């Protein structure tokens, strides 16, 4: 009788066996390893070196370049003209050329005349003046400085500096002229005051600035802003390759079935593969971050805000860097778990890559927030995945990390990672993976449509943050209108077209865009006061753990009383536009995909998350998410998009109107929800609308 | 590959109970939300140790589902299945220790060598140290893999990869071999190697349950044949028994008659 092998090894032994084999496979993919680990380690020093050289060359070039300034100070008094001329001459290197010598006396005379003439409100110069200056500067001069009578007080003289800001030398000339004139102004003021009162009374008000921050602390602050974002970026890039290869790649290669029939629990296999992903991610992280730190340490370059200390050191002390590495470790576990989960659910390498971009954005946004804002690490922010860890790294490098909060942050990150890993083990269920190989049934099982909708939702959030944020910082109202009426419809179209095509529906049908009954429409509108009342209550509750800063409250109130906007315009901007465009995207396009695979509860939960996140404010997260869930529920209930648009519009209109008429938010109006609900519950269903596949039956 | 049963192959532990026993095996798939598919409808199956049992049936008959349930990949909706006396539902890990599974779509890790592959799966089956090394070397010798055992599987020919796959499946000395269309995609020579290997298992006392579309393989190899159609076992027996029952001479005609009878019935 053949001797049967010993009983299976310990779980840890099996996990390590699986991890070792996975790492061996990964290590033998030389091209991927070189691009993920080795190449970046070489590129950072080159990048720093090249950037530093470019900066030095450009700065030195501009600062050392000779600039030619044409001056015509005939309209100024002799004393002023002499002081200005002397000050300009002291700005080396500069060549001061009198207008007569330059042959531009007629030009400066004409400029003087034009300066007295009428100009458009707010314009510094008219078109004729601009053209005249441009032609004059083409003669090889960088700036024309003219003394002209003050149009308001002709007895007084003012100086006009004509330059071309698109030209580097012209801009440098302006800098030097300003510097020279500032010295003249300071000297003149001091002399006048001393002459009048015997001294400069303001001299005592100029403080002597004493910065107690050491170079070490300053450098730590600068590094703490940049390093978390870099670390997350590298972690995602390095970990993604490992995760895709060990999970999705195994299924694609046909080896997963063989693995799942071995006498090893799926959980052990998942842990072993996950461990390999973590090791690879850590290797990529160490390589990249180490390269950056080494480049800084060897003076190959600096980050903005960093200066070398007296001993030439630029990096914070090694213990702080070590502490930041330890603080970041739970986040490494979480990110790798998310990457592994994404890859385990994918059927192929390529499919896993498709979800990588929105996942990466989701992970990078908190890192960007941590580095760019003055957010503090406290009990609340420490519990937020990614954000807490990035703030912890920042504080650790700065040397201001509180041990208690750091411990809580580590526990929270580990908790999140554990929660994700529980799902990871389930994804290696052989029955789920293997019994539907392709085809419609697997698509349904794998919830492809809802996952795609979620990916589109995350992309919409990223677009709102990045593009919408830039547009609105350029122009508040204009940017908001472009975001709502251009970006959102485009995103909606991109999201709903594949859903409609797959279902063989028109876009209108896929969006549930048809007229509701009058009863349904009225019922939806009547819910608005109750919704406003509930959200106010939620905002009050949220105040307890995330108080709304007064500046934020003032800003919000100010936005609703924008100067120059009529009440009708305000309603259009802050009620009609969001109602139509946001509903088209969220409850129209995104919900259309989600409802094909998911239960009503899950759809509402996802809609709440996406809607809340899209409004880009943690202070409004809970009430906004609640609104999103309600609107989603209404859409699902009525199987029509228009009631949600009407409710959204009425809700926003109440908020806008309440800035002028507080009674609109009277809690008693919330009772209107009762007849509203009655109209919605007792309504007949819209004619001709088939039940969406599986929405009510799915558990 | 050696044509005689290699003496160095680990012998399975003999068991007095049927090697495979399935009672009332049922499998229902849910397609989407409203539609269900009954892949198996109360299948009863029994295979003896050292027997080669072939499952024949058209596409969608339930062959793969049967094999996957017996190899613990899928869970039955109803019924029971035992492999070497172990209930696959109650103790799937123990059942897997007694099974060697191979399908036509089974792949190998392209960046691992044949030796590394065998070592890996040996470890997953609980072997280690000197015993594992001995088994791996025995497999390499038994399947004549010495020339390419240390080459990466991605660089091997189809026939070489097939030998590695077979070695992997029998490394731990399983009492039952479950093969799901093992000759799919293989050329004549490679298919011949597989057939020789299956035949060699009879002498070793291993029960082999395999599915195939190739009737000639079933005629040549099988001690008994089961004809599966629409999730039901229409008939099971030796070639002669089936021929007498249907009045047909050739297996193809036997198969058609049984399917027709099953459809009409």
Interface residues (C-beta under 8 A of the other chain):
Chain A: X1 X2 X4 X5 X6 X7 X8 X9 X14 X17 X18 X21 X24 X25 X28 X29 X253 X254 X255 X257 X258 X259 X260 X261 X262 X263 X264 X265 X430 X431 X434 X435 X436 X440 X441 X444 X693 X694 X697 X698
Chain B: X10 X11 X12 X13 X14 X29 X31 X32 X33 X34 X65 X68 X71 X72 X73 X74 X75 X93 X94 X96 X97 X99 X101 X103 X105 X106 X107 X108 X109 X110 X111 X112 X116 X120 X121 X123 X124 X125 X126 X127 X128 X131 X152 X168 X172 X173
